[in-house]
Amino acid sequence: ASHLNVFFFARVSWLQAALKALRLSLQIVGAFHDVVAYLLAFAQLGNSPSSFCALNPEPLTPDWGGTGRIGTELQEIQRMIDSLQNPQDPSEVAQLLAAHRDIMFLQFDAAIRYRLR
């Protein structure tokens, strides 16, 4: 009976680890999907997300460079991930991408409000 308990607990432990990995993977993929969607939306608006950032403002222009600039924005996200204390930790990456998604939402909201004025 004790061998059965060890097997059961090992299996439960493995299942919990797999569920945690799945949850973190979905958080990363979901946040990254949203970030890419915002980048595409900014490209359609004609301005980069940093046009609406107080720390690094760019002038509003009629042509942001469209989808060609998306690669540059994605490289910046990679640099942010690389600068994490532990860039191999999926929970840190998920938190960073979720925070970046929230910032991009606010920037996109500001861009839309600016366009509607």
C-alpha positions as CSV (number, residue, x, y, z in Angstrom):
1,A,0.0,0.0,0.0
2,S,2.9,2.4,0.7
3,H,4.3,1.9,-2.8
4,L,0.9,2.8,-4.2
5,N,0.9,6.0,-2.1
6,V,4.3,7.0,-3.4
7,F,3.2,6.4,-7.0
8,F,0.0,8.4,-6.5
9,F,1.8,11.4,-4.9
10,A,4.5,11.3,-7.6
11,R,1.8,11.3,-10.2
12,V,-0.1,14.2,-8.5
13,S,3.1,16.2,-8.2
14,W,3.9,15.7,-11.9
15,L,0.4,16.7,-12.8
16,Q,0.6,19.8,-10.7
17,A,3.9,20.8,-12.3
18,A,2.4,20.2,-15.8
19,L,-0.6,22.3,-15.0
20,K,1.6,25.1,-13.7
21,A,3.7,25.0,-16.9
22,L,0.6,25.0,-19.0
23,R,-0.9,28.0,-17.1
24,L,2.4,30.0,-17.5
25,S,2.6,29.1,-21.1
26,L,-0.9,30.3,-21.8
27,Q,-0.2,33.5,-19.9
28,I,2.9,34.2,-22.0
29,V,1.2,33.3,-25.3
30,G,-1.9,35.3,-24.4
31,A,0.0,38.4,-23.4
32,F,2.3,38.1,-26.4
33,H,-0.7,37.7,-28.7
34,D,-2.2,40.9,-27.3
35,V,1.1,42.8,-27.7
36,V,1.4,41.8,-31.3
37,A,-2.3,42.8,-31.9
38,Y,-1.6,46.2,-30.4
39,L,1.5,46.6,-32.6
40,L,-0.5,45.8,-35.7
41,A,-3.2,48.3,-34.6
42,F,-0.6,51.0,-34.1
43,A,0.8,50.2,-37.5
44,Q,-2.7,50.7,-39.0
45,L,-3.0,54.0,-37.1
46,G,0.4,55.1,-38.4
47,N,2.2,55.7,-35.1
48,S,4.4,53.7,-32.9
49,P,3.4,52.9,-29.3
50,S,6.3,55.1,-28.1
51,S,4.6,58.1,-29.6
52,F,2.3,58.0,-26.6
53,C,5.0,57.2,-24.0
54,A,6.0,60.1,-21.7
55,L,9.5,58.6,-21.1
56,N,10.4,58.3,-24.8
57,P,8.0,60.5,-26.9
58,E,8.1,60.5,-30.6
59,P,6.3,63.0,-32.7
60,L,3.0,61.9,-34.2
61,T,3.4,61.3,-37.8
62,P,1.1,60.1,-40.6
63,D,3.5,57.2,-41.4
64,W,5.0,55.2,-38.6
65,G,6.6,52.8,-41.0
66,G,3.8,50.3,-40.8
67,T,4.5,46.7,-40.3
68,G,8.3,47.2,-41.0
69,R,8.7,48.8,-37.5
70,I,7.0,45.9,-35.8
71,G,10.2,43.9,-35.9
72,T,12.0,46.7,-34.1
73,E,9.3,46.7,-31.4
74,L,9.6,42.9,-31.0
75,Q,13.4,43.2,-30.6
76,E,12.8,45.8,-27.9
77,I,10.5,43.3,-26.1
78,Q,13.2,40.6,-26.4
79,R,15.8,43.0,-24.8
80,M,13.4,43.7,-21.9
81,I,13.0,39.9,-21.4
82,D,16.8,39.5,-21.6
83,S,17.2,42.2,-18.9
84,L,15.1,40.4,-16.4
85,Q,16.8,39.1,-13.3
86,N,16.0,35.6,-14.4
87,P,15.0,35.6,-18.1
88,Q,14.6,31.8,-18.0
89,D,11.8,32.0,-15.4
90,P,8.5,31.8,-17.2
91,S,6.6,33.5,-14.4
92,E,8.9,36.6,-14.7
93,V,8.4,36.6,-18.5
94,A,4.6,36.2,-18.1
95,Q,4.6,39.2,-15.6
96,L,6.7,41.3,-17.9
97,L,4.5,40.6,-21.0
98,A,1.3,41.2,-19.0
99,A,2.6,44.5,-17.7
100,H,3.8,45.5,-21.2
101,R,0.3,44.5,-22.6
102,D,-1.4,46.7,-20.0
103,I,0.9,49.7,-20.9
104,M,0.3,49.2,-24.6
105,F,-3.5,49.1,-24.0
106,L,-3.2,52.5,-22.3
107,Q,-1.0,53.9,-25.1
108,F,-3.5,52.6,-27.7
109,D,-6.4,54.1,-25.7
110,A,-4.5,57.4,-25.8
111,A,-3.8,57.1,-29.5
112,I,-7.5,56.5,-30.2
113,R,-8.6,59.4,-28.0
114,Y,-6.0,61.6,-29.7
115,R,-7.4,60.6,-33.2
116,L,-10.9,61.3,-32.1
117,R,-10.2,64.9,-30.9
